């Protein structure tokens, strides 16, 4: 009994607790819910700080020759999301539930993100190869700068009359503030949903 508790991951226990609260429709009191919401709001900034620390501490130039990093990045950012998108489009799963296209978009966007910085933190907790894990996080974070816009365009082309366009806008400069002459933005129109 106690052996199993020692080996159980805290994340699994949190998921089980969350499922119990959800299915049993238990509402937490405000005294508990407010701090949980505050901690949840800190997640994105803390992840960015951890990713920045990992990037600063990683031997990125020395690891450019490691083919496994490129392979993992390709699987995580290109191959898996493409397979997922094709399965969803071929199965037409979005037609069986209300707002299915919006849910499809959310699931797809989650699948094209880089590996989570929490993985590196968990690797450190369990005394595994933190340097390699941080390199995976750094590589997928850097590569997603290219792959995410391309994946959104692919989603739009395959998905249900979505409209994605690149727009060049002139931005006038002022004497007090120097502005670039043009900015490029990616517009995803409401038809995507």
C-alpha contacts under 8 A as a table, 3 or more apart, distances in Angstrom:
res1	aa1	res2	aa2	distance
1	X	4	X	5.41
1	X	5	X	6.69
2	X	5	X	5.05
2	X	6	X	6.31
3	X	6	X	5.22
3	X	7	X	6.45
4	X	7	X	5.20
4	X	8	X	6.12
5	X	8	X	5.18
8	X	12	X	7.06
8	X	13	X	7.35
9	X	12	X	5.37
9	X	13	X	6.63
10	X	13	X	5.06
10	X	14	X	6.19
11	X	14	X	5.01
11	X	15	X	6.22
12	X	15	X	5.10
12	X	16	X	6.23
13	X	16	X	5.11
13	X	17	X	6.15
14	X	17	X	5.06
14	X	18	X	6.06
15	X	18	X	5.02
15	X	19	X	6.12
16	X	19	X	5.12
16	X	20	X	6.21
17	X	20	X	5.14
17	X	21	X	6.23
18	X	21	X	5.12
18	X	22	X	6.10
19	X	22	X	4.99
19	X	23	X	6.00
20	X	23	X	5.37
20	X	24	X	5.77
21	X	24	X	5.36
21	X	25	X	5.73
21	X	26	X	4.99
21	X	27	X	7.36
22	X	25	X	5.07
22	X	26	X	6.65
23	X	26	X	7.91
28	X	32	X	6.38
28	X	33	X	5.94
29	X	32	X	5.57
29	X	33	X	6.04
30	X	33	X	4.79
30	X	34	X	5.62
31	X	34	X	5.97
31	X	35	X	7.30
32	X	35	X	5.98
32	X	36	X	6.54
33	X	36	X	5.12
33	X	37	X	6.12
34	X	37	X	5.16
34	X	38	X	6.23
35	X	38	X	4.95
35	X	39	X	6.13
36	X	39	X	5.14
36	X	40	X	6.11
37	X	40	X	4.91
37	X	41	X	6.15
38	X	41	X	5.09
38	X	42	X	6.53
39	X	42	X	5.18
39	X	43	X	6.77
40	X	43	X	5.36
41	X	44	X	7.02
42	X	45	X	5.67
42	X	46	X	6.02
43	X	46	X	5.30
43	X	47	X	6.04
44	X	47	X	5.12
44	X	48	X	6.30
45	X	48	X	5.13
45	X	49	X	6.27
46	X	49	X	4.98
46	X	50	X	6.13
47	X	50	X	5.08
47	X	51	X	6.04
47	X	117	X	6.14
47	X	118	X	7.60
48	X	51	X	5.04
48	X	52	X	6.06
49	X	52	X	5.08
49	X	53	X	6.19
50	X	53	X	5.05
50	X	54	X	6.12
50	X	117	X	6.68
51	X	54	X	5.01
51	X	55	X	6.12
51	X	117	X	6.21
51	X	137	X	7.43
51	X	138	X	7.02
52	X	55	X	5.08
52	X	56	X	6.17
53	X	56	X	5.15
53	X	57	X	6.15
54	X	57	X	5.12
54	X	58	X	5.85
54	X	134	X	5.88
54	X	135	X	7.76
54	X	138	X	7.00
55	X	58	X	5.25
55	X	60	X	7.72
55	X	134	X	7.80
55	X	135	X	7.88
55	X	138	X	5.89
58	X	131	X	7.13
58	X	134	X	7.05
58	X	135	X	6.38
58	X	138	X	7.98
59	X	62	X	5.45
59	X	63	X	6.22
59	X	135	X	7.94
60	X	63	X	5.21
60	X	64	X	6.39
60	X	135	X	7.24
61	X	64	X	5.45
62	X	65	X	6.99
63	X	66	X	5.38
64	X	67	X	7.84
66	X	69	X	5.83
66	X	70	X	7.31
67	X	70	X	5.26
67	X	71	X	6.23
68	X	71	X	4.96
68	X	72	X	6.01
69	X	72	X	5.23
69	X	73	X	6.07
69	X	135	X	7.60
69	X	136	X	6.21
69	X	139	X	7.05
70	X	73	X	5.04
70	X	74	X	6.05
70	X	139	X	7.83
71	X	74	X	5.11
71	X	75	X	6.19
72	X	75	X	5.12
72	X	76	X	6.00
72	X	136	X	7.56
73	X	76	X	5.10
73	X	77	X	5.76
73	X	78	X	7.74
73	X	136	X	7.38
73	X	139	X	6.78
73	X	140	X	5.36
73	X	143	X	7.42
74	X	77	X	5.37
74	X	78	X	5.18
74	X	79	X	6.22
75	X	78	X	5.72
75	X	79	X	4.73
75	X	80	X	5.69
76	X	79	X	6.61
76	X	80	X	5.83
76	X	81	X	7.40
76	X	112	X	7.39
76	X	114	X	7.29
76	X	115	X	7.57
76	X	140	X	7.68
77	X	80	X	6.76
77	X	81	X	6.48
77	X	111	X	7.69
77	X	112	X	5.37
77	X	113	X	6.95
77	X	114	X	6.88
77	X	140	X	7.19
77	X	143	X	7.93
77	X	144	X	6.82
77	X	147	X	6.67
77	X	148	X	7.98
78	X	81	X	5.67
78	X	82	X	6.03
78	X	112	X	7.52
78	X	147	X	7.18
78	X	151	X	7.90
79	X	82	X	5.26
79	X	83	X	6.19
80	X	83	X	5.20
80	X	84	X	6.10
80	X	111	X	7.59
81	X	84	X	5.00
81	X	85	X	6.01
81	X	108	X	6.80
81	X	111	X	5.59
81	X	112	X	5.88
82	X	85	X	5.12
82	X	86	X	6.13
83	X	86	X	5.18
83	X	87	X	6.14
84	X	87	X	5.20
84	X	88	X	6.21
84	X	108	X	7.49
85	X	88	X	5.12
85	X	89	X	6.06
85	X	108	X	6.82
85	X	155	X	7.39
86	X	89	X	5.07
86	X	90	X	5.91
87	X	90	X	5.27
87	X	91	X	5.89
88	X	91	X	5.31
88	X	92	X	5.92
88	X	93	X	5.94
88	X	94	X	7.41
88	X	104	X	7.58
89	X	92	X	5.25
89	X	93	X	7.43
89	X	158	X	7.47
89	X	159	X	7.27
92	X	95	X	5.79
92	X	96	X	7.83
93	X	96	X	5.75
93	X	97	X	7.72
93	X	100	X	7.46
94	X	97	X	6.09
94	X	98	X	7.96
94	X	99	X	7.59
94	X	100	X	4.03
94	X	101	X	5.39
94	X	103	X	7.64
94	X	104	X	6.53
95	X	98	X	7.54
95	X	100	X	6.10
95	X	101	X	7.78
96	X	100	X	7.08
97	X	100	X	5.14
99	X	102	X	5.43
99	X	103	X	6.43
100	X	103	X	5.03
100	X	104	X	5.99
101	X	104	X	4.91
101	X	105	X	6.20
101	X	193	X	5.68
102	X	105	X	5.06
102	X	106	X	6.32
102	X	193	X	5.52
103	X	106	X	5.04
103	X	107	X	6.17
104	X	107	X	5.21
104	X	108	X	6.02
105	X	108	X	5.06
105	X	109	X	6.00
105	X	193	X	7.67
106	X	109	X	5.14
106	X	110	X	6.21
107	X	110	X	5.15
107	X	111	X	6.31
108	X	111	X	5.02
108	X	112	X	6.50
109	X	112	X	5.38
109	X	113	X	6.76
109	X	152	X	7.98
110	X	113	X	5.69
112	X	144	X	7.63
112	X	147	X	7.82
112	X	148	X	6.31
112	X	151	X	7.27
113	X	141	X	7.91
113	X	144	X	6.82
113	X	148	X	7.40
114	X	137	X	6.76
114	X	140	X	4.82
114	X	141	X	5.15
114	X	144	X	6.32
115	X	119	X	7.49
115	X	136	X	7.20
115	X	137	X	5.36
115	X	140	X	6.28
115	X	141	X	7.39
116	X	119	X	5.63
116	X	120	X	7.60
116	X	137	X	6.65
117	X	120	X	5.35
117	X	121	X	6.62
117	X	134	X	7.65
117	X	137	X	6.27
118	X	121	X	4.85
118	X	122	X	6.10
119	X	122	X	5.09
119	X	123	X	6.14
119	X	133	X	7.35
120	X	123	X	5.00
120	X	124	X	6.31
120	X	130	X	6.01
120	X	133	X	5.38
120	X	134	X	5.71
120	X	137	X	7.56
121	X	124	X	5.14
121	X	125	X	6.30
121	X	130	X	7.91
122	X	125	X	4.94
122	X	126	X	6.27
123	X	126	X	5.26
123	X	127	X	6.08
123	X	128	X	5.18
123	X	129	X	6.66
123	X	130	X	5.67
123	X	133	X	7.26
124	X	127	X	5.04
124	X	128	X	6.13
124	X	129	X	7.50
124	X	130	X	5.58
125	X	128	X	7.94
127	X	130	X	7.62
129	X	132	X	5.67
129	X	133	X	6.41
130	X	133	X	4.98
130	X	134	X	5.97
131	X	134	X	5.18
131	X	135	X	6.27
132	X	135	X	5.06
132	X	136	X	6.34
133	X	136	X	5.10
133	X	137	X	6.37
134	X	137	X	4.99
134	X	138	X	6.10
135	X	138	X	4.97
135	X	139	X	5.93
136	X	139	X	5.23
136	X	140	X	6.08
137	X	140	X	5.41
137	X	141	X	6.02
138	X	141	X	5.08
138	X	142	X	6.16
139	X	142	X	5.20
139	X	143	X	6.05
140	X	143	X	5.10
140	X	144	X	5.88
141	X	144	X	5.35
141	X	145	X	7.07
142	X	145	X	5.76
142	X	146	X	7.94
143	X	146	X	5.63
143	X	147	X	6.30
144	X	147	X	4.68
144	X	148	X	5.26
145	X	148	X	6.07
145	X	149	X	7.42
146	X	149	X	6.31
146	X	150	X	6.79
147	X	150	X	5.15
147	X	151	X	5.91
148	X	151	X	5.02
148	X	152	X	6.21
149	X	152	X	5.12
149	X	153	X	6.27
150	X	153	X	5.08
150	X	154	X	6.18
151	X	154	X	4.95
151	X	155	X	6.07
152	X	155	X	4.94
152	X	156	X	6.18
153	X	156	X	5.01
153	X	157	X	6.22
153	X	164	X	6.35
154	X	157	X	5.11
154	X	158	X	6.17
155	X	158	X	5.33
155	X	159	X	5.56
156	X	159	X	5.05
156	X	160	X	7.35
156	X	161	X	7.19
156	X	162	X	4.73
156	X	163	X	6.19
156	X	164	X	6.43
156	X	192	X	6.32
157	X	160	X	7.80
157	X	161	X	7.49
157	X	162	X	6.75
157	X	163	X	7.79
159	X	162	X	6.09
159	X	192	X	7.17
160	X	191	X	7.97
160	X	192	X	6.84
160	X	193	X	7.92
161	X	191	X	6.16
161	X	192	X	6.36
162	X	188	X	7.71
162	X	189	X	6.89
162	X	190	X	7.49
162	X	191	X	4.79
162	X	192	X	3.56
162	X	193	X	6.97
163	X	188	X	6.11
163	X	189	X	5.44
163	X	190	X	7.80
163	X	191	X	6.16
163	X	192	X	6.05
164	X	186	X	7.19
164	X	187	X	5.77
164	X	188	X	4.71
164	X	189	X	6.33
165	X	186	X	6.12
165	X	187	X	5.47
165	X	188	X	6.81
166	X	184	X	6.77
166	X	185	X	5.83
166	X	186	X	4.93
166	X	187	X	6.28
167	X	184	X	5.82
167	X	185	X	5.55
167	X	186	X	6.67
167	X	187	X	7.28
168	X	182	X	6.41
168	X	183	X	5.86
168	X	184	X	4.86
168	X	185	X	6.78
169	X	182	X	5.54
169	X	183	X	5.57
169	X	184	X	6.66
170	X	181	X	5.90
170	X	182	X	4.70
170	X	183	X	6.76
171	X	179	X	6.78
171	X	180	X	6.79
171	X	181	X	5.56
171	X	182	X	5.67
171	X	183	X	7.06
172	X	179	X	6.87
172	X	181	X	6.67
173	X	177	X	6.46
173	X	178	X	5.46
173	X	179	X	4.81
173	X	180	X	7.25
173	X	181	X	7.29
174	X	177	X	5.18
174	X	178	X	6.19
174	X	179	X	7.41
175	X	178	X	6.90
180	X	183	X	6.98
188	X	192	X	6.93
189	X	192	X	6.01
190	X	193	X	5.88
